[in-house]
Amino acid sequence: IETNKQDKREIHVFEGETGRPVKSYPDHPEFPYCVGSTKDGSKIFSGSGNWNLRIWKTDTGEVVGTLRHLSAIKAAILSPDEKTIYLGGGDH
């Protein structure tokens, strides 16, 4: 998963073994700082400078949830049981 397109606010997913592009998620509201996915790949999540974490269905690209943080979200990790997303940001 790639987020470092400086001129675009989108997320790109690549096939792990070949590096072949698989899907893009355009129109992210702000530059995404971090991304992650569920173990089965059915959902990805992205955190950005607008204090929101978005949860996307990978097959449709539909946003199925948004979580609000106290500041820009610069790190996010899913717990092993996939019930909790831990966020790190610029708050004190």
C-alpha positions in Angstrom: 0.0 0.0 0.0 1.4 3.4 -1.0 0.4 6.9 0.1 3.3 9.0 -0.9 2.0 10.7 -4.1 2.8 14.4 -3.4 0.5 15.8 -6.0 -2.5 13.5 -5.3 -4.5 12.5 -2.2 -5.0 8.9 -2.9 -4.0 5.4 -1.8 -2.6 2.8 -4.1 -2.5 -1.0 -3.4 0.0 -3.3 -5.1 0.2 -7.0 -5.4 2.9 -8.1 -2.9 5.0 -10.6 -5.1 4.9 -8.8 -8.4 4.4 -5.2 -7.5 1.5 -5.0 -10.0 -1.0 -2.2 -9.2 -4.2 -3.7 -7.9 -6.5 -0.8 -7.0 -6.5 3.0 -6.2 -8.6 4.9 -3.7 -8.8 8.4 -5.0 -10.2 11.6 -3.5 -8.8 11.2 0.0 -9.9 14.4 1.9 -6.3 15.2 2.9 -2.9 13.6 2.3 -2.9 10.2 4.0 -0.1 9.7 6.5 -0.6 6.0 7.3 -2.5 3.0 6.0 -3.2 -0.5 7.2 -5.4 -3.5 6.4 -7.3 -6.4 8.0 -5.6 -9.8 7.8 -7.9 -11.0 5.1 -7.6 -7.8 3.1 -11.3 -7.1 3.1 -10.8 -3.6 4.6 -8.1 -1.0 4.6 -7.8 2.1 6.9 -6.1 5.4 6.4 -5.2 8.2 8.8 -4.6 11.8 7.7 -4.0 15.3 8.7 -7.7 16.1 8.9 -7.8 14.1 12.2 -9.9 11.4 10.7 -9.3 7.7 10.2 -11.2 6.3 7.2 -12.2 2.6 6.9 -12.6 1.4 3.3 -14.0 -1.9 1.8 -11.3 -3.0 -0.5 -13.6 -4.6 -3.1 -15.8 -1.6 -3.7 -13.8 1.3 -2.4 -16.7 2.4 -0.2 -15.9 4.2 3.0 -17.7 2.2 5.7 -16.5 4.1 8.8 -14.8 7.2 10.0 -13.1 7.7 13.4 -12.1 11.1 14.8 -8.9 11.7 16.7 -7.5 14.6 18.7 -5.0 15.7 16.0 -3.5 14.5 12.7 -3.2 10.7 12.6 0.3 9.8 11.7 0.3 6.1 12.8 -2.4 3.4 13.0 -2.2 -0.3 13.7 -4.9 -2.9 14.0 -4.9 -5.2 17.1 -4.3 -8.9 16.5 -7.9 -9.7 17.2 -8.9 -6.9 14.8 -11.3 -5.3 17.3 -9.2 -2.2 18.1 -7.3 0.3 16.0 -4.6 2.1 17.9 -3.8 5.6 16.6 -0.8 7.9 17.1 -0.9 11.6 16.3 0.5 15.0 16.9 -1.3 15.6 20.1 0.5 15.9 23.4 
